Amino acid sequence: MKKLILSLLIGCSLMAGLSAKTAFVYFTISGNTERMAKDGAAEMNADIFKIEPLQAYTAEDLNWRNKKARATVEFHDSKARPEIADKIDISDYDTVIVCYPIWFGTAPKIMFSFVENQNWNEKNLITLCTSHKSGIGQSGKDLAKHAKGASYKGGADLAKATGKDIKNYIERILSGN
């Protein structure tokens, strides 16, 4: 009888794991974040969605030396929420990995547009960033504060990680290790 119960528990656990759906949602300009998200999604056999701004960013919009550049203005405006071209629906997913570059030491404001317009109830949120030198900092926690109802599992700068590294990281934090 104990073997039967144990077998049923293991079987249910495996089925729950197999039915859990994961999505990678990313924003990229240079392609670094896109590579990371695609490698992770491919390794995990997950769905993937790209956040496209309604108004594309130009090179001048990203000129951090220009105080009037769009990205600089957005950074300094706590209420800035750039519009997203197409709605991304995460309702069918249990775990959503949000991937983004670091701008001015944090996530671009378009990432806040995304997380604020989703229903995060009963969903795991993991944040992954690409950064040249500043790392993830508080950006993941900041996004999680705006992802009402999400269970924030953590985040990391995995700019140079392989798909297998990304999968291992995600599995580790989802298991609580």
N, C-alpha and C positions, 0 to 999 in steps of 0.2 A: 504494500500500500504506500509506503514511504517513497519507493522508487517511482510509482505512478504519479504521485503528487509532485515530486521533484521534476519528473519529465514534463508534466504539464506546465509547471512554473517556468522551466527553461524554454519550452516551446512558445509560451505566451510572450516571454521576454524577447525572444528572437523575432517573433512576428511583430511585436511593437516596434522593435528597432528597424525592421524592414519596411514597415509602413510609415515610419517617420519621414516626412518630406523636408528637404533642405533646399534653400534658394540662396544664391549669391546675387546681391544687388550692388552695382558699382557705378562710380562716376570717375571719369578719367579725362585728362586733357592730353598728356604726353604719351600715353599708352602703357606706362609702368603699372598703374593700378589695374588696367584691363588685363595685362599679362598675368598678374597675380590672381585675379578673380577667375579668369578662364582656366588657369592651371589647377586651382583649388576645386573648381566646379567639375572639371573633367575627372580629377582623381576621385572625387566623391560621388560621381554620377548625379550631380545636383543640377537643378535648373538655374539659369543665369539671366539677369536682366540688366540692361544698361540705362542709367539715368541720363537723359538728354535734356539740356536746358532749352526752354522755349526760345531764348535768345542765346545763340552760341557765343562763347567767349573768344575774343580775338587776342592776338599777342599783346596788343596795347592794353586790353582789359586786365591782363595778368602782370603788367609791369609794376612790381612791388615798389619800385623807386618813385613812381608817380603817385602822389597823394590823391589824385583825382581818378585814378584807374578804377574800373568797376570792382575788381576783387578787393582793393584797398578800402573803397567806400563801403562795400558790403561788410567787410571785417569790422569796421568801426561802428556799424549800425546793428545793434543787438536785435532789432526787429526785421532786418533784411531777410527775405525769403524768396529767392529767385524762383520763377515758375518752371515747372517741369513740363516738357512737351507732351509726353504720353503718360497716362496713369499706369502705375504698376500695382498689380493686385497680389498681395501676399497672403490672402485669406486661406489658401490651401496648404500653407507651410507651417511646420512645427518649429523649425529653426531657420532664421534669416541671418546670413552673414553680410554685413554692410561694409563695403570696401571703398576707400577714398584716399586721395592724396592729402598731405598736410599742407595747409596754406597758413602762413602767419602763426604757426605753432598749434593750429587747431583744424577741425574739419571745415571744408567750404560750406558756406551758408545754404547751398542747394541740398546738402545732406540733411539739414534741419527741416527744409521743406518736405523732403521725403519722409522722415520719421514722424513728423507731426501729422501727416495725412494718412496714417495707417492705423488699423486696429491691431494692437499688439497683445491683446488678452490671450493668455495661454501660449505665448510664443517665446522662444529663446532668441535672444539678440546677442550676436557676437560682432565685434568691430575689428576690422583689419585695415591698416593704413600702409601707405608707402611714403617714405620720408627720406630726404637726403641726409639729414643729420639730427633733427629734433626729436624723432621718435613719436610714439603715440600720445605721450603726455596725458592730459585729462580729456582728450577729444572723445574717446569712447564713452566715458562716464557722462560727459556733457550731452552727447547724443542720447544716451539712455534716459536721462532726465526728461527728455522731450518725447520719448517713445513710451507713452502712458500705457501701463499694463504689462510691459515687456519684462521678462526675467533676464536681466543682463548678466551674461556669463563671463565676460571679460573681453579683452582685446589686446592686440599686439601690432607692432610694426614688422610685417613679414615681406618687406620689399624684395629681399633677395632669396626668399624661400622657394623651394620646389613645391609642386603640387602635393607630393607625398608629405613634405614637412607641414604644409598647411592642413592636410587631412589629419595628421597625427596631433597637431596642436588642437584642432577643433574637437576631435574625439577625446582628448585628454581633459579639456575643460568641461565638456558636456558630461563626462563621467565623474567630475568633481575632484580630479587629481591634479 
